């Protein structure tokens, strides 16, 4: 199967004007003499097991390129060990990349000195961690205000701004509680409020909801969607949950063994998988909940006859079907015994008399669907009108 044009195998080489983060040819290799791996064409092509056997190194991120557009939710998805958490930490150099380029608003992150890097982490990008990272000896309000305190904001102003974001994430009345007095979902809301309080340009989420219960996770996902709709912030979201990625992401990068195997919108990921790995990943996704009429009815792009969205085949309904289920073996109907019309007036029910009495008097009449004419003692008027008896079933 040919690779669709929207996959990440051939990324753009220049960043667009609206890009916030732009990543090109990024490598992160752990181990001795890690710099030689990206520079050696032979080592670059080895699979993880062979690379580890020959060099003792592990390539967590391998030749990754992408852009994060302003105002979008960019989701990086993959299984454990695929390199997604390492990748998001390389964006702000919490982990130093081995090679490649990372830029934010056109400024090279890898060439920043200590002062510029500190300013980037304090003002331009904020991270929400998986394990909350709250200070246990501080209250909710002080935890939310911690980033502002690091920025040097005065006590009164930072507490006022912190209270505003505590309300925004739905923690009214809990400002004086300690983290140990909160549930897991409430602690994650504190972490989210702390990240929002510093008014960053980009929010980075490193699997923030993976440790939460399903109901709490759903509430937090809806909270992120609401905040994005209200404020329009750029977000980079790391997750291993496909349903979460489809719900939150404007675009999704699916990683495997440190590489991006496909990059595109949820409709492109589900409708046109790049390979068997992606196809197996999205196999159980209900396509009617992802694919839209707009995507189905638009004109086909060049080359989409072989690589466009694939839909499950529909069972053929034969002509003249008239609503019955096709190919269903039906039980044969019982045919009632029909009493010939000969010998009875037109419109007369098929019946016979049961009961007692003579001449249709006294005991009443019972008629059933068996024989005609009525037995003796019943007049034609009795049979036609039922005036002197009861019509049986």
C-alpha positions in Angstrom: 0.0 0.0 0.0 1.4 3.4 -0.9 2.1 5.9 1.8 -0.5 8.7 1.9 0.7 12.2 1.3 -0.3 13.4 4.8 2.0 11.0 6.7 5.2 12.2 8.4 7.6 10.3 6.2 8.2 13.4 4.1 7.8 16.5 6.4 8.1 20.0 5.2 11.5 21.5 5.4 10.5 25.0 6.3 8.3 26.2 9.1 5.2 28.1 8.4 4.7 31.6 9.6 2.0 30.5 12.1 4.1 27.8 13.7 4.8 28.1 17.4 7.1 25.1 17.7 9.1 23.9 14.7 11.1 20.6 15.0 13.5 19.3 12.3 15.5 16.1 12.2 15.4 15.7 16.0 17.4 12.8 17.7 17.8 11.9 21.3 20.1 9.0 21.9 21.0 7.7 25.4 24.3 5.8 25.8 28.1 6.1 25.2 29.2 8.3 22.3 25.6 9.1 21.4 26.6 11.8 18.8 27.9 9.1 16.4 24.5 7.5 15.9 22.7 10.4 14.0 25.9 11.1 12.0 26.3 7.5 10.7 23.9 6.5 8.0 24.4 2.8 8.8 23.6 3.2 12.4 20.6 5.4 11.7 19.0 2.6 9.8 19.3 -0.1 12.5 16.3 -1.2 14.5 16.4 -0.6 18.2 17.6 -4.1 19.2 20.5 -4.1 16.6 21.5 -0.5 17.6 21.6 -1.5 21.3 23.7 -4.6 20.5 26.2 -2.9 18.3 26.7 0.5 20.2 25.1 0.1 23.6 22.9 3.1 22.8 19.1 3.6 22.8 17.6 6.0 20.4 14.5 7.4 22.2 13.7 9.9 19.4 14.7 9.1 15.9 14.7 11.7 13.1 11.5 13.5 14.1 10.1 16.6 12.2 6.9 18.4 12.7 5.3 21.9 13.3 2.9 22.9 16.0 0.6 25.6 14.7 -0.7 28.5 16.7 -3.9 27.8 18.6 -4.1 24.0 17.9 -4.1 21.0 20.1 -1.2 18.8 18.8 -1.4 15.3 20.3 1.6 12.9 20.4 0.3 9.4 20.8 2.1 6.0 21.2 2.5 3.0 23.4 4.9 3.0 26.4 8.5 3.3 25.3 7.7 5.0 22.0 9.5 8.2 22.9 6.7 10.6 23.3 7.5 11.9 26.8 11.2 12.3 25.8 10.1 14.3 22.8 8.0 16.8 24.7 10.8 17.3 27.2 13.2 18.1 24.3 11.0 21.0 23.3 12.1 23.0 26.3 15.4 21.2 26.8 14.4 19.5 30.1 16.2 16.8 28.2 19.0 17.9 25.9 18.6 16.7 22.3 21.4 14.8 20.7 21.0 16.5 17.3 18.5 18.4 15.2 16.8 21.8 15.6 14.0 23.0 17.8 12.6 26.6 17.5 9.8 28.5 19.1 8.4 31.5 17.3 11.5 31.3 15.0 14.0 31.4 17.8 16.4 28.5 18.1 15.9 26.8 21.4 19.1 24.8 21.3 21.2 27.9 21.0 19.6 29.7 24.0 21.8 30.5 26.9 20.8 29.9 30.5 19.0 33.2 30.9 16.9 32.8 27.7 16.1 29.2 28.5 14.9 30.2 32.0 12.7 32.9 30.5 11.3 30.3 28.1 10.3 27.9 30.9 8.9 30.7 33.1 6.9 32.7 30.7 6.4 31.1 27.3 5.8 27.4 28.0 4.3 25.6 31.0 4.1 21.9 31.7 1.4 19.8 33.4 3.0 16.6 34.7 1.6 13.2 35.1 2.3 13.0 38.8 1.0 16.5 39.7 4.3 17.8 41.2 2.5 19.8 43.9 4.3 21.1 47.0 2.7 19.2 50.0 3.4 21.9 52.6 1.6 24.6 50.6 -2.1 25.3 50.2 -4.0 25.0 46.9 -3.8 28.8 46.4 -0.1 28.9 47.1 0.6 26.0 44.8 -1.2 27.8 42.0 0.7 31.0 42.7 4.1 29.3 42.8 4.9 30.0 39.2 4.1 33.7 39.6 6.2 33.8 42.7 9.2 32.5 40.7 8.5 35.2 38.1 8.8 37.8 40.9 5.2 38.9 41.0 4.1 40.6 44.3 2.3 38.6 46.9 -1.1 40.4 46.7 -1.2 40.3 42.9 -0.1 36.7 42.5 -2.7 35.5 45.1 -5.4 37.5 43.3 -4.5 35.9 40.0 -4.2 32.5 41.5 -7.7 32.8 43.0 -9.0 33.6 39.5 -7.6 30.4 38.0 -8.7 28.3 41.0 -12.2 29.4 40.2 -11.7 28.7 36.5 -10.8 25.0 37.1 -13.7 24.5 39.5 -12.0 24.5 42.9 -14.0 27.2 44.6 -13.9 26.9 48.4 -10.8 24.7 48.4 -8.1 27.4 48.4 -6.9 26.7 51.9 -6.7 22.9 51.6 -3.4 20.9 51.3 -2.8 18.5 48.4 -3.2 15.5 50.8 -6.8 16.6 51.4 -7.7 16.5 47.6 -8.6 13.7 45.3 -6.5 12.8 42.3 -8.7 14.8 39.9 -8.6 17.8 42.2 -4.8 17.6 42.5 -4.6 17.6 38.7 -6.8 20.6 38.5 -4.4 22.4 40.8 -1.5 21.5 38.4 -3.5 22.8 35.5 -4.4 26.0 37.3 -0.7 26.5 38.2 0.3 26.2 34.5 -2.4 28.6 33.4 -1.6 31.2 36.0 1.7 32.2 34.4 -0.2 32.9 31.1 2.1 30.8 28.9 2.1 30.8 25.1 2.2 27.0 25.0 0.8 24.4 27.4 2.6 21.0 27.5 0.8 18.0 28.9 2.7 14.9 29.7 0.1 12.2 30.1 -1.7 14.2 32.8 -4.8 12.0 33.1 -3.4 8.5 32.8 -3.4 7.9 36.6 -7.0 9.1 37.1 -10.2 7.1 37.3 -12.3 6.9 34.1 -15.0 9.3 35.2 -12.5 11.8 36.6 -10.4 11.5 33.4 -13.4 12.3 31.3 -14.2 15.4 33.4 -10.6 16.6 33.0 -10.7 16.0 29.2 -13.8 18.1 29.0 -12.1 20.8 31.2 -9.2 20.9 28.7 -11.6 21.2 25.8 -13.5 24.0 27.5 -10.3 25.9 28.3 -9.1 25.6 24.8 -12.4 26.9 23.4 -12.4 29.8 25.9 -8.7 30.9 25.6 -7.5 29.4 22.3 -4.1 28.4 23.7 -1.6 26.3 21.8 -1.3 22.8 23.5 1.0 19.9 23.0 -0.7 16.8 24.6 1.1 13.5 25.2 -1.1 10.4 25.7 -1.2 6.7 25.0 -5.1 6.6 24.9 -6.4 6.7 21.4 -9.9 7.8 22.4 -8.4 10.7 24.3 -6.3 11.7 21.3 -9.3 11.6 19.0 -11.3 13.7 21.4 -8.8 16.4 22.1 -6.5 16.6 19.1 -6.7 18.8 16.0 -3.8 16.8 14.6 -2.2 13.6 15.9 1.4 12.3 15.6 1.5 8.5 16.2 4.9 7.3 17.3 6.6 3.9 17.3 10.2 3.1 18.4 11.1 6.8 18.5 9.7 7.6 15.0 6.5 9.3 13.8 4.8 6.7 11.6 1.9 9.0 10.7 0.9 12.6 11.2 -2.5 14.0 10.4 -6.0 14.9 11.5 -8.1 12.3 13.4 -10.0 11.6 10.1 -6.8 10.9 8.3 -5.5 8.7 11.0 -8.7 6.6 11.2 -9.7 6.8 7.5 -6.4 6.2 5.8 -3.9 4.4 8.1 -0.3 4.6 6.8 0.7 1.0 7.6 -0.4 -2.1 9.3 0.7 -0.8 12.7 -1.6 2.2 12.5 -4.4 0.1 11.0 -4.2 -2.2 13.9 -4.1 0.7 16.3 -7.3 2.2 15.1 -9.1 -1.1 14.2 -11.7 -0.8 17.0 -12.5 2.9 16.5 -16.2 3.5 15.4 -15.6 5.3 12.1 -19.0 7.0 12.1 -17.9 8.9 15.2 -14.7 10.3 13.5 -15.3 10.6 9.8 -17.5 13.5 8.8 -19.8 14.0 5.8 -17.6 16.9 4.7 -14.5 14.6 4.4 -16.6 12.0 2.5 -18.1 14.4 0.0 -15.1 16.6 -0.8 -13.5 16.1 -4.2 -10.8 13.3 -4.2 -7.2 14.5 -4.1 -4.6 13.3 -6.5 -3.6 9.7 -5.7 -6.4 9.0 -3.2 -8.0 6.3 -5.3 -5.5 3.9 -3.7 -4.9 5.7 -0.4 -8.1 7.5 0.5 -10.3 6.7 3.5 -11.5 3.1 3.6 -15.0 2.2 4.7 -16.3 -1.2 5.7 -18.3 -2.9 2.8 -22.0 -2.9 3.0 -24.1 -6.0 2.6 -25.8 -6.1 -0.8 -29.5 -5.8 -0.8 -31.1 -7.7 -3.7 -33.5 -6.0 -6.0 -37.2 -6.3 -5.1 -36.2 -7.0 -1.5 -39.0 -4.8 0.0 -37.6 -4.5 3.5 -36.9 -8.1 4.4 -33.5 -9.0 5.8 -31.4 -10.6 3.0 -30.2 -14.1 3.2 -32.4 -15.0 6.1 -33.9 -18.4 6.1 -37.5 -18.0 7.0 -39.8 -20.5 8.6 -42.5 -21.7 6.1 -45.9 -20.3 6.9 -48.7 -22.7 7.8 -51.4 -22.7 5.3 -54.9 -22.7 6.6 -57.4 -25.1 5.3 -59.6 -23.2 2.9 -63.2 -24.2 2.7 -64.4 -24.1 -0.9 -66.9 -21.3 -1.7 -69.1 -23.8 -3.5 -72.2 -24.4 -1.5 -72.2 -21.2 0.6 -73.4 -17.7 0.0 -70.8 -15.0 -0.9 -69.5 -13.2 2.1 -70.5 -16.0 4.5 -67.8 -16.9 7.1 -66.4 -20.4 7.1 -68.0 -21.8 10.2 -69.8 -24.7 11.7 -72.2 -24.9 14.5 -71.3 -26.2 17.9 -73.5 -26.3 20.9 -77.0 -27.4 21.8 -80.5 -26.3 20.9 -82.7 -26.8 17.9 -83.5 -24.4 15.2 -80.8 -22.0 16.5 -82.7 -21.5 19.7 -81.7 -22.0 23.3 -78.1 -23.2 23.7 -76.5 -20.6 21.5 -74.3 -20.9 18.4 -70.5 -21.4 18.2 -68.9 -21.0 14.8 -65.3 -22.1 14.0 -63.2 -22.0 10.8 -63.6 -25.6 9.7 -66.6 -26.6 7.6 -69.5 -25.4 5.6 -72.5 -25.6 5.5 -73.5 -25.3 9.1 -74.8 -28.4 10.8 -78.5 -29.3 10.8 -80.7 -27.2 12.9 -79.1 -23.9 11.8 -81.0 -21.7 9.4 -79.3 -19.7 6.7 -80.2 -16.4 8.5 -78.6 -17.7 11.7 -75.3 -18.4 9.8 -75.4 -15.0 8.0 -76.2 -12.7 10.8 -75.3 -14.6 14.0 -78.4 -13.1 15.6 -79.1 -16.1 17.7 -75.7 -17.1 18.7 -72.0 -16.2 19.4 -69.3 -16.0 16.8 -66.5 -18.2 17.8 -62.8 -17.7 17.0 
